[in-house]
Amino acid sequence: MDEKLYKKMKKIGASNLVFGIVTLVFGITAGVILVIDGARLLAHKSENLF
């Protein structure tokens, strides 16, 4: 009984670790893209008239 529980906990822990890494990579990528787009807007500020 305990062995099944340990195996299930191991799988859940591994999946949580993978999900965390994927979330971290996605967050960093989204942040970099937002910074680059903001810099482009600031660089062409004089061209954008409202």
mmCIF file of the N, C-alpha and C atoms, coordinates in Angstrom:
data_MODEL
# 
_entry.id   MODEL 
# 
loop_
_atom_site.group_PDB 
_atom_site.id 
_atom_site.type_symbol 
_atom_site.label_atom_id 
_atom_site.label_alt_id 
_atom_site.label_comp_id 
_atom_site.label_asym_id 
_atom_site.label_entity_id 
_atom_site.label_seq_id 
_atom_site.pdbx_PDB_ins_code 
_atom_site.Cartn_x 
_atom_site.Cartn_y 
_atom_site.Cartn_z 
_atom_site.occupancy 
_atom_site.B_iso_or_equiv 
_atom_site.pdbx_formal_charge 
_atom_site.auth_seq_id 
_atom_site.auth_comp_id 
_atom_site.auth_asym_id 
_atom_site.auth_atom_id 
_atom_site.pdbx_PDB_model_num 
ATOM 1   N N  . MET A 1 1  ? 0.818  -1.191 0.000   1.00 0.00 ? 1  MET A N  1 
ATOM 2   C CA . MET A 1 1  ? 0.000  0.000  0.000   1.00 0.00 ? 1  MET A CA 1 
ATOM 3   C C  . MET A 1 1  ? 0.864  1.259  0.000   1.00 0.00 ? 1  MET A C  1 
ATOM 4   N N  . ASP A 1 2  ? 1.859  1.296  0.861   1.00 0.00 ? 2  ASP A N  1 
ATOM 5   C CA . ASP A 1 2  ? 2.723  2.470  0.944   1.00 0.00 ? 2  ASP A CA 1 
ATOM 6   C C  . ASP A 1 2  ? 3.542  2.657  -0.326  1.00 0.00 ? 2  ASP A C  1 
ATOM 7   N N  . GLU A 1 3  ? 3.923  1.548  -0.956  1.00 0.00 ? 3  GLU A N  1 
ATOM 8   C CA . GLU A 1 3  ? 4.734  1.644  -2.165  1.00 0.00 ? 3  GLU A CA 1 
ATOM 9   C C  . GLU A 1 3  ? 3.951  2.311  -3.298  1.00 0.00 ? 3  GLU A C  1 
ATOM 10  N N  . LYS A 1 4  ? 2.677  1.998  -3.427  1.00 0.00 ? 4  LYS A N  1 
ATOM 11  C CA . LYS A 1 4  ? 1.839  2.637  -4.445  1.00 0.00 ? 4  LYS A CA 1 
ATOM 12  C C  . LYS A 1 4  ? 1.729  4.133  -4.182  1.00 0.00 ? 4  LYS A C  1 
ATOM 13  N N  . LEU A 1 5  ? 1.584  4.483  -2.913  1.00 0.00 ? 5  LEU A N  1 
ATOM 14  C CA . LEU A 1 5  ? 1.470  5.887  -2.542  1.00 0.00 ? 5  LEU A CA 1 
ATOM 15  C C  . LEU A 1 5  ? 2.755  6.641  -2.882  1.00 0.00 ? 5  LEU A C  1 
ATOM 16  N N  . TYR A 1 6  ? 3.894  6.061  -2.602  1.00 0.00 ? 6  TYR A N  1 
ATOM 17  C CA . TYR A 1 6  ? 5.170  6.710  -2.904  1.00 0.00 ? 6  TYR A CA 1 
ATOM 18  C C  . TYR A 1 6  ? 5.372  6.874  -4.407  1.00 0.00 ? 6  TYR A C  1 
ATOM 19  N N  . LYS A 1 7  ? 4.977  5.875  -5.184  1.00 0.00 ? 7  LYS A N  1 
ATOM 20  C CA . LYS A 1 7  ? 5.101  5.980  -6.645  1.00 0.00 ? 7  LYS A CA 1 
ATOM 21  C C  . LYS A 1 7  ? 4.197  7.079  -7.189  1.00 0.00 ? 7  LYS A C  1 
ATOM 22  N N  . LYS A 1 8  ? 2.967  7.156  -6.660  1.00 0.00 ? 8  LYS A N  1 
ATOM 23  C CA . LYS A 1 8  ? 2.035  8.185  -7.109  1.00 0.00 ? 8  LYS A CA 1 
ATOM 24  C C  . LYS A 1 8  ? 2.554  9.569  -6.723  1.00 0.00 ? 8  LYS A C  1 
ATOM 25  N N  . MET A 1 9  ? 3.098  9.705  -5.521  1.00 0.00 ? 9  MET A N  1 
ATOM 26  C CA . MET A 1 9  ? 3.647  10.988 -5.084  1.00 0.00 ? 9  MET A CA 1 
ATOM 27  C C  . MET A 1 9  ? 4.850  11.387 -5.933  1.00 0.00 ? 9  MET A C  1 
ATOM 28  N N  . LYS A 1 10 ? 5.649  10.424 -6.347  1.00 0.00 ? 10 LYS A N  1 
ATOM 29  C CA . LYS A 1 10 ? 6.802  10.695 -7.192  1.00 0.00 ? 10 LYS A CA 1 
ATOM 30  C C  . LYS A 1 10 ? 6.365  11.226 -8.549  1.00 0.00 ? 10 LYS A C  1 
ATOM 31  N N  . LYS A 1 11 ? 5.336  10.607 -9.134  1.00 0.00 ? 11 LYS A N  1 
ATOM 32  C CA . LYS A 1 11 ? 4.824  11.063 -10.427 1.00 0.00 ? 11 LYS A CA 1 
ATOM 33  C C  . LYS A 1 11 ? 4.220  12.451 -10.323 1.00 0.00 ? 11 LYS A C  1 
ATOM 34  N N  . ILE A 1 12 ? 3.473  12.702 -9.262  1.00 0.00 ? 12 ILE A N  1 
ATOM 35  C CA . ILE A 1 12 ? 2.861  14.018 -9.076  1.00 0.00 ? 12 ILE A CA 1 
ATOM 36  C C  . ILE A 1 12 ? 3.937  15.078 -8.861  1.00 0.00 ? 12 ILE A C  1 
ATOM 37  N N  . GLY A 1 13 ? 4.952  14.761 -8.094  1.00 0.00 ? 13 GLY A N  1 
ATOM 38  C CA . GLY A 1 13 ? 6.044  15.700 -7.868  1.00 0.00 ? 13 GLY A CA 1 
ATOM 39  C C  . GLY A 1 13 ? 6.796  16.025 -9.143  1.00 0.00 ? 13 GLY A C  1 
ATOM 40  N N  . ALA A 1 14 ? 7.032  15.029 -9.963  1.00 0.00 ? 14 ALA A N  1 
ATOM 41  C CA . ALA A 1 14 ? 7.729  15.243 -11.231 1.00 0.00 ? 14 ALA A CA 1 
ATOM 42  C C  . ALA A 1 14 ? 6.888  16.096 -12.171 1.00 0.00 ? 14 ALA A C  1 
ATOM 43  N N  . SER A 1 15 ? 5.584  15.828 -12.220 1.00 0.00 ? 15 SER A N  1 
ATOM 44  C CA . SER A 1 15 ? 4.728  16.617 -13.099 1.00 0.00 ? 15 SER A CA 1 
ATOM 45  C C  . SER A 1 15 ? 4.624  18.058 -12.610 1.00 0.00 ? 15 SER A C  1 
ATOM 46  N N  . ASN A 1 16 ? 4.585  18.274 -11.307 1.00 0.00 ? 16 ASN A N  1 
ATOM 47  C CA . ASN A 1 16 ? 4.574  19.636 -10.774 1.00 0.00 ? 16 ASN A CA 1 
ATOM 48  C C  . ASN A 1 16 ? 5.865  20.375 -11.106 1.00 0.00 ? 16 ASN A C  1 
ATOM 49  N N  . LEU A 1 17 ? 6.972  19.689 -11.054 1.00 0.00 ? 17 LEU A N  1 
ATOM 50  C CA . LEU A 1 17 ? 8.254  20.294 -11.386 1.00 0.00 ? 17 LEU A CA 1 
ATOM 51  C C  . LEU A 1 17 ? 8.295  20.689 -12.862 1.00 0.00 ? 17 LEU A C  1 
ATOM 52  N N  . VAL A 1 18 ? 7.847  19.812 -13.739 1.00 0.00 ? 18 VAL A N  1 
ATOM 53  C CA . VAL A 1 18 ? 7.821  20.112 -15.168 1.00 0.00 ? 18 VAL A CA 1 
ATOM 54  C C  . VAL A 1 18 ? 6.882  21.284 -15.446 1.00 0.00 ? 18 VAL A C  1 
ATOM 55  N N  . PHE A 1 19 ? 5.710  21.284 -14.826 1.00 0.00 ? 19 PHE A N  1 
ATOM 56  C CA . PHE A 1 19 ? 4.757  22.372 -15.014 1.00 0.00 ? 19 PHE A CA 1 
ATOM 57  C C  . PHE A 1 19 ? 5.338  23.699 -14.524 1.00 0.00 ? 19 PHE A C  1 
ATOM 58  N N  . GLY A 1 20 ? 6.041  23.681 -13.428 1.00 0.00 ? 20 GLY A N  1 
ATOM 59  C CA . GLY A 1 20 ? 6.678  24.892 -12.920 1.00 0.00 ? 20 GLY A CA 1 
ATOM 60  C C  . GLY A 1 20 ? 7.744  25.427 -13.852 1.00 0.00 ? 20 GLY A C  1 
ATOM 61  N N  . ILE A 1 21 ? 8.550  24.555 -14.415 1.00 0.00 ? 21 ILE A N  1 
ATOM 62  C CA . ILE A 1 21 ? 9.597  24.973 -15.346 1.00 0.00 ? 21 ILE A CA 1 
ATOM 63  C C  . ILE A 1 21 ? 8.977  25.562 -16.610 1.00 0.00 ? 21 ILE A C  1 
ATOM 64  N N  . VAL A 1 22 ? 7.941  24.925 -17.135 1.00 0.00 ? 22 VAL A N  1 
ATOM 65  C CA . VAL A 1 22 ? 7.266  25.434 -18.329 1.00 0.00 ? 22 VAL A CA 1 
ATOM 66  C C  . VAL A 1 22 ? 6.656  26.800 -18.048 1.00 0.00 ? 22 VAL A C  1 
ATOM 67  N N  . THR A 1 23 ? 6.035  26.970 -16.890 1.00 0.00 ? 23 THR A N  1 
ATOM 68  C CA . THR A 1 23 ? 5.440  28.246 -16.523 1.00 0.00 ? 23 THR A CA 1 
ATOM 69  C C  . THR A 1 23 ? 6.500  29.322 -16.389 1.00 0.00 ? 23 THR A C  1 
ATOM 70  N N  . LEU A 1 24 ? 7.628  28.996 -15.803 1.00 0.00 ? 24 LEU A N  1 
ATOM 71  C CA . LEU A 1 24 ? 8.723  29.949 -15.644 1.00 0.00 ? 24 LEU A CA 1 
ATOM 72  C C  . LEU A 1 24 ? 9.264  30.391 -17.000 1.00 0.00 ? 24 LEU A C  1 
ATOM 73  N N  . VAL A 1 25 ? 9.479  29.452 -17.896 1.00 0.00 ? 25 VAL A N  1 
ATOM 74  C CA . VAL A 1 25 ? 9.991  29.780 -19.229 1.00 0.00 ? 25 VAL A CA 1 
ATOM 75  C C  . VAL A 1 25 ? 8.993  30.649 -19.985 1.00 0.00 ? 25 VAL A C  1 
ATOM 76  N N  . PHE A 1 26 ? 7.709  30.313 -19.901 1.00 0.00 ? 26 PHE A N  1 
ATOM 77  C CA . PHE A 1 26 ? 6.681  31.107 -20.573 1.00 0.00 ? 26 PHE A CA 1 
ATOM 78  C C  . PHE A 1 26 ? 6.645  32.524 -20.012 1.00 0.00 ? 26 PHE A C  1 
ATOM 79  N N  . GLY A 1 27 ? 6.753  32.666 -18.703 1.00 0.00 ? 27 GLY A N  1 
ATOM 80  C CA . GLY A 1 27 ? 6.726  33.987 -18.085 1.00 0.00 ? 27 GLY A CA 1 
ATOM 81  C C  . GLY A 1 27 ? 7.908  34.840 -18.498 1.00 0.00 ? 27 GLY A C  1 
ATOM 82  N N  . ILE A 1 28 ? 9.083  34.254 -18.525 1.00 0.00 ? 28 ILE A N  1 
ATOM 83  C CA . ILE A 1 28 ? 10.281 35.001 -18.935 1.00 0.00 ? 28 ILE A CA 1 
ATOM 84  C C  . ILE A 1 28 ? 10.161 35.416 -20.403 1.00 0.00 ? 28 ILE A C  1 
ATOM 85  N N  . THR A 1 29 ? 9.691  34.498 -21.245 1.00 0.00 ? 29 THR A N  1 
ATOM 86  C CA . THR A 1 29 ? 9.531  34.807 -22.669 1.00 0.00 ? 29 THR A CA 1 
ATOM 87  C C  . THR A 1 29 ? 8.522  35.935 -22.877 1.00 0.00 ? 29 THR A C  1 
ATOM 88  N N  . ALA A 1 30 ? 7.406  35.871 -22.189 1.00 0.00 ? 30 ALA A N  1 
ATOM 89  C CA . ALA A 1 30 ? 6.385  36.916 -22.325 1.00 0.00 ? 30 ALA A CA 1 
ATOM 90  C C  . ALA A 1 30 ? 6.934  38.258 -21.839 1.00 0.00 ? 30 ALA A C  1 
ATOM 91  N N  . GLY A 1 31 ? 7.689  38.262 -20.761 1.00 0.00 ? 31 GLY A N  1 
ATOM 92  C CA . GLY A 1 31 ? 8.274  39.500 -20.255 1.00 0.00 ? 31 GLY A CA 1 
ATOM 93  C C  . GLY A 1 31 ? 9.255  40.121 -21.226 1.00 0.00 ? 31 GLY A C  1 
ATOM 94  N N  . VAL A 1 32 ? 10.088 39.316 -21.828 1.00 0.00 ? 32 VAL A N  1 
ATOM 95  C CA . VAL A 1 32 ? 11.064 39.821 -22.795 1.00 0.00 ? 32 VAL A CA 1 
ATOM 96  C C  . VAL A 1 32 ? 10.350 40.408 -24.017 1.00 0.00 ? 32 VAL A C  1 
ATOM 97  N N  . ILE A 1 33 ? 9.318  39.720 -24.486 1.00 0.00 ? 33 ILE A N  1 
ATOM 98  C CA . ILE A 1 33 ? 8.573  40.226 -25.638 1.00 0.00 ? 33 ILE A CA 1 
ATOM 99  C C  . ILE A 1 33 ? 7.908  41.562 -25.307 1.00 0.00 ? 33 ILE A C  1 
ATOM 100 N N  . LEU A 1 34 ? 7.341  41.691 -24.105 1.00 0.00 ? 34 LEU A N  1 
ATOM 101 C CA . LEU A 1 34 ? 6.706  42.943 -23.711 1.00 0.00 ? 34 LEU A CA 1 
ATOM 102 C C  . LEU A 1 34 ? 7.716  44.081 -23.608 1.00 0.00 ? 34 LEU A C  1 
ATOM 103 N N  . VAL A 1 35 ? 8.890  43.807 -23.095 1.00 0.00 ? 35 VAL A N  1 
ATOM 104 C CA . VAL A 1 35 ? 9.926  44.844 -22.989 1.00 0.00 ? 35 VAL A CA 1 
ATOM 105 C C  . VAL A 1 35 ? 10.376 45.281 -24.385 1.00 0.00 ? 35 VAL A C  1 
ATOM 106 N N  . ILE A 1 36 ? 10.561 44.345 -25.289 1.00 0.00 ? 36 ILE A N  1 
ATOM 107 C CA . ILE A 1 36 ? 10.989 44.683 -26.652 1.00 0.00 ? 36 ILE A CA 1 
ATOM 108 C C  . ILE A 1 36 ? 9.921  45.515 -27.357 1.00 0.00 ? 36 ILE A C  1 
ATOM 109 N N  . ASP A 1 37 ? 8.653  45.127 -27.218 1.00 0.00 ? 37 ASP A N  1 
ATOM 110 C CA . ASP A 1 37 ? 7.574  45.891 -27.855 1.00 0.00 ? 37 ASP A CA 1 
ATOM 111 C C  . ASP A 1 37 ? 7.474  47.295 -27.258 1.00 0.00 ? 37 ASP A C  1 
ATOM 112 N N  . GLY A 1 38 ? 7.650  47.424 -25.963 1.00 0.00 ? 38 GLY A N  1 
ATOM 113 C CA . GLY A 1 38 ? 7.635  48.744 -25.332 1.00 0.00 ? 38 GLY A CA 1 
ATOM 114 C C  . GLY A 1 38 ? 8.777  49.618 -25.813 1.00 0.00 ? 38 GLY A C  1 
ATOM 115 N N  . ALA A 1 39 ? 9.936  49.028 -25.991 1.00 0.00 ? 39 ALA A N  1 
ATOM 116 C CA . ALA A 1 39 ? 11.082 49.788 -26.494 1.00 0.00 ? 39 ALA A CA 1 
ATOM 117 C C  . ALA A 1 39 ? 10.840 50.249 -27.931 1.00 0.00 ? 39 ALA A C  1 
ATOM 118 N N  . ARG A 1 40 ? 10.205 49.409 -28.730 1.00 0.00 ? 40 ARG A N  1 
ATOM 119 C CA . ARG A 1 40 ? 9.878  49.808 -30.104 1.00 0.00 ? 40 ARG A CA 1 
ATOM 120 C C  . ARG A 1 40 ? 8.895  50.980 -30.117 1.00 0.00 ? 40 ARG A C  1 
ATOM 121 N N  . LEU A 1 41 ? 7.900  50.931 -29.231 1.00 0.00 ? 41 LEU A N  1 
ATOM 122 C CA . LEU A 1 41 ? 6.945  52.033 -29.156 1.00 0.00 ? 41 LEU A CA 1 
ATOM 123 C C  . LEU A 1 41 ? 7.631  53.334 -28.748 1.00 0.00 ? 41 LEU A C  1 
ATOM 124 N N  . LEU A 1 42 ? 8.531  53.257 -27.778 1.00 0.00 ? 42 LEU A N  1 
ATOM 125 C CA . LEU A 1 42 ? 9.241  54.460 -27.347 1.00 0.00 ? 42 LEU A CA 1 
ATOM 126 C C  . LEU A 1 42 ? 10.175 54.980 -28.429 1.00 0.00 ? 42 LEU A C  1 
ATOM 127 N N  . ALA A 1 43 ? 10.775 54.088 -29.179 1.00 0.00 ? 43 ALA A N  1 
ATOM 128 C CA . ALA A 1 43 ? 11.697 54.510 -30.228 1.00 0.00 ? 43 ALA A CA 1 
ATOM 129 C C  . ALA A 1 43 ? 10.966 55.236 -31.352 1.00 0.00 ? 43 ALA A C  1 
ATOM 130 N N  . HIS A 1 44 ? 9.735  54.871 -31.626 1.00 0.00 ? 44 HIS A N  1 
ATOM 131 C CA . HIS A 1 44 ? 8.961  55.483 -32.713 1.00 0.00 ? 44 HIS A CA 1 
ATOM 132 C C  . HIS A 1 44 ? 7.839  56.372 -32.152 1.00 0.00 ? 44 HIS A C  1 
ATOM 133 N N  . LYS A 1 45 ? 8.102  56.984 -31.009 1.00 0.00 ? 45 LYS A N  1 
ATOM 134 C CA . LYS A 1 45 ? 7.089  57.789 -30.337 1.00 0.00 ? 45 LYS A CA 1 
ATOM 135 C C  . LYS A 1 45 ? 6.678  58.997 -31.176 1.00 0.00 ? 45 LYS A C  1 
ATOM 136 N N  . SER A 1 46 ? 7.615  59.600 -31.882 1.00 0.00 ? 46 SER A N  1 
ATOM 137 C CA . SER A 1 46 ? 7.304  60.791 -32.648 1.00 0.00 ? 46 SER A CA 1 
ATOM 138 C C  . SER A 1 46 ? 6.454  60.484 -33.881 1.00 0.00 ? 46 SER A C  1 
ATOM 139 N N  . GLU A 1 47 ? 6.485  59.257 -34.351 1.00 0.00 ? 47 GLU A N  1 
ATOM 140 C CA . GLU A 1 47 ? 5.711  58.875 -35.527 1.00 0.00 ? 47 GLU A CA 1 
ATOM 141 C C  . GLU A 1 47 ? 4.254  58.588 -35.185 1.00 0.00 ? 47 GLU A C  1 
ATOM 142 N N  . ASN A 1 48 ? 3.959  58.302 -33.924 1.00 0.00 ? 48 ASN A N  1 
ATOM 143 C CA . ASN A 1 48 ? 2.621  57.936 -33.518 1.00 0.00 ? 48 ASN A CA 1 
ATOM 144 C C  . ASN A 1 48 ? 1.895  59.162 -32.979 1.00 0.00 ? 48 ASN A C  1 
ATOM 145 N N  . LEU A 1 49 ? 0.994  59.688 -33.755 1.00 0.00 ? 49 LEU A N  1 
ATOM 146 C CA . LEU A 1 49 ? 0.203  60.834 -33.337 1.00 0.00 ? 49 LEU A CA 1 
ATOM 147 C C  . LEU A 1 49 ? -1.236 60.387 -33.150 1.00 0.00 ? 49 LEU A C  1 
ATOM 148 N N  . PHE A 1 50 ? -1.827 60.838 -32.054 1.00 0.00 ? 50 PHE A N  1 
ATOM 149 C CA . PHE A 1 50 ? -3.224 60.466 -31.774 1.00 0.00 ? 50 PHE A CA 1 
ATOM 150 C C  . PHE A 1 50 ? -4.102 61.673 -31.990 1.00 0.00 ? 50 PHE A C  1 
# 
